[in-house]
Amino acid sequence: MSSASERPKHKVSRGPHYVAMILISEPHVSRALSTNRNLALNAFKSSMAGYHVSPVIFRTLDIMNLQRLAPPENLSRMNNLRIGDRPLWFRPFTIVKVGEQNFGSGLVKDDTLAEKKRELYQAVEGINRGIFGLPSAKKFEIESLVQQLESQNPTPEPTLELDKVAGCWRLVYSTITILGSKRTKLGLRDFISLDEFFQTIDIAKFEHWSFDSKMESKAVNVVEFSAKGLSLLSGQLSIEASFKIASATRVDINFASSTITPDQLMHVFRKNYNLLLGIFNPEGWLEITYVDDTMRIGRDNKGNIFVLEKIEDRSRNPQG
């Protein structure tokens, strides 16, 4: 029988994490377990119920068990390793109690989301929402941040939490673009400037909504313009659409009506009004891929991405 000084040192620290190290590379440990190895290993596995243990650990334990079936020359080679040597399949490991593994994870996630949102807002500064195109590197940067936020969406079923979707939103980024001849025809190079984009979502009719109902509500998109001339002319294109919930993440949108105010601005766009409406018409479906109290991200059936920030309710009467 080995003396105390010859026994392998097994150290198990108590606390939030339980750390166990099995020194199976020492020959006398292997011989000591050889008689009742099945019993010892199965007891260890059973004792881990309620703890998170990496599958690698159980594979390691199974390899220990298979030593009994290994050819003598292989077993001899494994058991004659010097103290301090480790087989490739042996590593120290950590056993974490399931209830303790996620301690504080909500705070970490909230901090991560806040940081990613800050990075996204910084990335979209000074790009005019991307409406006139972006360098590929900038577009990649923005859309990588969008994907990171989508992967951590705190509202996985947004249409079941419509209070987060309702209200007034300001567009900060979109992959909708107005380039080349379209921009020229619409006078958006020098004569007319694109100002703010807003969306107001009214969910009042959904207070008693269910998936079996056919209830619809409305969204109003407002695109603001200013035109340079003898005097500064400002106005807006308003598009009203109805929408109904299609799933826990998707809404179906139907175009209802559109107006341009004041009349002077309508005269400017009259010749190319269908072109203008075709760019901003929201009809189709929209997948809400991220939403919290201040930010919303969506993807539509045309492949467009929209990033919006929530703002104070604004009431705009038609100008003129």
C-alpha positions in Angstrom: 0.0 0.0 0.0 1.4 3.4 -1.0 2.4 5.8 1.7 0.8 9.2 2.1 3.8 10.8 0.4 3.4 8.5 -2.6 -0.3 9.1 -3.1 -1.3 11.4 -6.0 -2.5 14.8 -4.9 -6.1 15.3 -5.8 -7.2 18.9 -5.2 -10.8 19.8 -5.4 -11.6 23.5 -4.8 -15.0 24.4 -3.4 -16.9 27.5 -4.4 -18.9 28.7 -7.4 -16.9 26.4 -9.7 -15.9 22.8 -8.7 -12.6 21.9 -10.2 -11.5 18.2 -10.4 -8.3 16.9 -11.7 -7.8 13.2 -12.4 -4.2 12.2 -12.5 -4.6 9.0 -14.5 -1.1 9.3 -16.0 0.4 7.9 -12.8 0.8 4.1 -12.9 -0.3 3.4 -9.3 -3.5 5.4 -9.9 -4.3 3.3 -13.0 -3.5 0.0 -11.1 -5.6 1.1 -8.1 -8.6 1.6 -10.3 -8.2 -1.5 -12.5 -10.2 -3.8 -10.3 -13.3 -1.6 -9.9 -12.9 0.8 -12.7 -16.4 0.5 -14.1 -17.9 1.1 -10.7 -15.7 4.1 -10.0 -16.2 5.8 -13.4 -20.0 5.2 -13.4 -20.3 6.5 -9.9 -18.4 9.7 -11.0 -20.7 10.2 -13.9 -23.8 9.7 -11.7 -22.5 12.2 -9.2 -22.3 14.9 -11.9 -26.1 15.0 -12.3 -27.1 18.7 -12.1 -23.7 19.9 -13.2 -22.5 21.0 -16.7 -19.7 18.8 -17.7 -18.0 19.0 -21.1 -18.6 15.9 -23.3 -14.8 15.8 -23.6 -14.6 14.8 -19.9 -16.9 11.8 -20.3 -15.0 10.8 -23.4 -11.8 10.9 -21.3 -13.5 8.7 -18.7 -14.6 6.3 -21.3 -11.0 6.0 -22.6 -9.9 5.2 -19.0 -12.5 2.5 -18.9 -11.3 1.0 -22.2 -7.8 0.6 -20.9 -9.0 -2.7 -19.4 -9.6 -3.9 -23.0 -6.4 -2.4 -24.5 -3.6 -4.8 -25.6 -1.0 -5.3 -22.9 1.7 -3.4 -24.8 -0.5 -0.3 -25.1 -1.6 -0.5 -21.5 2.0 -0.9 -20.4 3.0 2.1 -22.5 0.3 4.2 -21.0 1.0 3.2 -17.5 4.7 3.7 -17.8 4.4 7.4 -18.6 6.5 9.5 -16.3 4.9 11.7 -13.6 4.0 15.0 -15.3 3.4 13.4 -18.7 -0.1 13.6 -20.0 -1.8 11.5 -22.7 -3.2 13.7 -25.5 -6.7 12.9 -24.4 -6.2 14.1 -20.8 -6.6 17.7 -19.7 -7.6 19.3 -16.4 -11.2 20.3 -16.6 -13.8 22.4 -14.8 -17.2 21.3 -13.6 -19.7 24.1 -13.3 -23.0 23.7 -11.5 -25.8 24.5 -14.0 -27.5 27.0 -11.7 -24.3 28.9 -11.3 -23.1 28.8 -14.9 -25.3 31.6 -16.1 -24.8 33.8 -13.0 -24.8 37.4 -14.2 -25.2 36.5 -17.8 -28.2 38.8 -18.3 -26.0 41.8 -17.3 -23.2 40.7 -19.6 -25.7 40.3 -22.5 -27.2 43.8 -21.8 -23.8 45.3 -21.7 -22.8 43.6 -25.0 -26.0 44.7 -26.7 -25.5 48.3 -25.5 -22.0 48.3 -26.9 -23.0 46.8 -30.2 -25.7 49.4 -30.6 -23.3 52.2 -29.9 -20.9 50.8 -32.5 -23.7 50.6 -35.0 -24.9 54.2 -34.4 -21.3 55.3 -34.8 -20.9 53.3 -38.0 -24.0 55.0 -39.6 -23.1 58.5 -38.8 -22.7 60.8 -41.8 -23.8 58.3 -44.4 -27.3 59.8 -45.1 -28.8 56.4 -44.2 -26.9 54.8 -47.1 -29.5 55.9 -49.5 -27.0 57.1 -52.1 -24.7 54.1 -51.8 -21.7 53.2 -49.6 -18.2 51.8 -50.1 -18.3 48.0 -49.7 -16.1 48.1 -46.6 -18.5 50.5 -44.8 -21.5 48.4 -45.9 -19.8 45.2 -44.6 -19.0 46.9 -41.3 -22.6 48.0 -40.7 -24.2 44.8 -41.8 -21.8 42.7 -39.6 -23.0 44.7 -36.6 -26.6 44.3 -37.7 -26.1 40.5 -37.8 -24.4 40.5 -34.4 -27.4 42.3 -32.9 -29.9 40.0 -34.7 -28.1 37.0 -33.2 -28.8 38.4 -29.7 -32.4 39.6 -30.3 -34.0 40.1 -26.8 -37.5 39.9 -28.4 -37.5 36.6 -30.4 -41.3 36.8 -31.0 -41.8 40.6 -31.6 -45.4 40.4 -32.9 -46.4 38.9 -29.5 -44.9 42.0 -27.8 -46.4 44.7 -30.0 -45.9 47.5 -27.5 -42.2 47.4 -28.4 -43.0 47.7 -32.1 -45.6 50.4 -31.8 -44.8 54.1 -31.9 -42.7 56.5 -33.9 -39.4 55.4 -35.5 -36.6 57.2 -37.4 -34.7 55.4 -40.1 -30.9 55.5 -39.5 -29.8 52.9 -42.1 -31.3 51.1 -45.1 -30.0 49.1 -48.0 -32.6 50.8 -50.3 -30.5 52.9 -52.7 -31.2 55.7 -55.2 -28.3 55.7 -57.7 -27.5 56.7 -61.2 -30.3 57.8 -63.5 -32.9 57.3 -60.8 -31.2 59.9 -58.6 -30.9 62.3 -61.6 -34.5 61.9 -62.7 -35.8 62.6 -59.2 -33.6 65.7 -58.9 -31.8 64.4 -55.9 -28.3 65.5 -56.9 -28.6 69.3 -56.5 -32.1 70.6 -56.6 -33.9 68.4 -54.0 -32.5 67.1 -50.7 -33.7 64.1 -48.8 -34.2 64.9 -45.1 -35.6 62.6 -42.4 -37.4 59.3 -42.8 -40.1 58.4 -40.2 -42.4 55.5 -39.5 -45.4 55.6 -37.2 -47.0 52.2 -36.3 -50.5 52.1 -34.8 -51.4 48.9 -33.0 -54.6 50.0 -31.3 -56.6 47.5 -33.3 -54.4 44.6 -32.1 -55.4 44.9 -28.4 -57.5 41.7 -28.8 -55.6 40.1 -31.6 -55.1 36.4 -32.1 -53.4 34.4 -34.8 -56.8 33.2 -36.1 -58.1 36.8 -36.6 -57.8 38.8 -39.8 -57.4 42.1 -38.0 -55.2 44.8 -39.6 -53.7 48.0 -38.4 -51.7 50.7 -40.1 -48.2 52.1 -40.6 -47.4 55.5 -42.0 -44.1 56.2 -43.6 -43.0 59.8 -44.1 -40.1 60.9 -46.3 -39.2 64.5 -45.9 -37.7 66.6 -48.7 -36.5 70.1 -49.1 -36.2 71.8 -52.5 -33.8 74.7 -53.4 -35.2 77.5 -55.5 -36.0 81.1 -55.1 -37.2 80.1 -51.7 -36.6 77.0 -49.7 -39.5 74.5 -50.2 -40.0 71.7 -47.8 -42.6 68.9 -47.9 -43.1 65.2 -47.5 -44.2 62.0 -49.2 -46.6 60.1 -46.9 -47.3 56.4 -47.6 -50.0 54.7 -45.6 -50.1 50.9 -45.5 -52.1 48.3 -43.6 -50.4 45.3 -42.0 -51.4 42.1 -40.4 -49.4 39.6 -38.4 -48.3 36.6 -40.3 -46.2 34.9 -37.7 -44.4 35.5 -34.4 -41.7 37.5 -36.3 -43.4 38.6 -39.6 -46.0 41.0 -40.8 -47.7 41.2 -44.2 -47.9 44.8 -45.6 -50.4 46.1 -48.1 -50.1 49.5 -49.7 -53.1 51.8 -49.0 -52.5 55.3 -50.2 -49.9 58.0 -50.8 -49.8 61.8 -50.9 -47.2 64.5 -51.4 -47.6 67.8 -49.7 -47.5 70.7 -50.5 -48.8 70.9 -54.1 -45.6 72.7 -55.2 -43.6 69.6 -54.3 -46.0 67.3 -56.1 -45.4 69.4 -59.2 -41.7 68.7 -58.9 -42.2 64.9 -58.7 -45.3 64.5 -60.9 -43.4 63.3 -63.9 -41.5 60.6 -61.9 -44.0 60.0 -59.2 -44.3 56.2 -60.0 -40.5 55.9 -59.8 -40.5 57.7 -56.4 -43.3 55.5 -55.1 -41.7 52.4 -56.4 -38.6 53.1 -54.3 -40.4 53.7 -51.0 -43.5 51.5 -51.4 -43.4 49.0 -48.4 -45.8 46.4 -49.8 -44.7 42.8 -49.2 -43.7 41.2 -46.0 -41.3 42.4 -43.2 -39.4 40.1 -40.9 -38.7 41.9 -37.5 -35.2 40.5 -36.7 -34.4 42.6 -33.7 -36.4 44.9 -31.4 -35.9 46.4 -28.0 -37.1 49.6 -26.3 -35.0 51.9 -28.6 -33.9 50.0 -31.7 -35.6 47.9 -34.4 -34.1 46.0 -37.3 -36.1 44.4 -40.1 -35.6 42.6 -43.4 -38.2 42.6 -46.2 -39.1 40.3 -49.1 -36.9 42.4 -51.5 -33.8 41.7 -49.4 -33.6 45.2 -47.9 -32.4 45.8 -44.3 -33.8 48.6 -42.2 -32.4 49.9 -38.9 -34.6 52.4 -37.0 -34.4 54.1 -33.7 -37.4 55.0 -31.5 -38.2 58.6 -31.0 -40.7 60.7 -29.2 -44.2 60.6 -30.8 -44.4 63.2 -33.4 -47.6 64.6 -34.9 -47.2 66.1 -38.3 -50.0 67.7 -40.2 -49.8 68.0 -44.0 -47.9 71.0 -44.9 -49.2 73.7 -47.2 
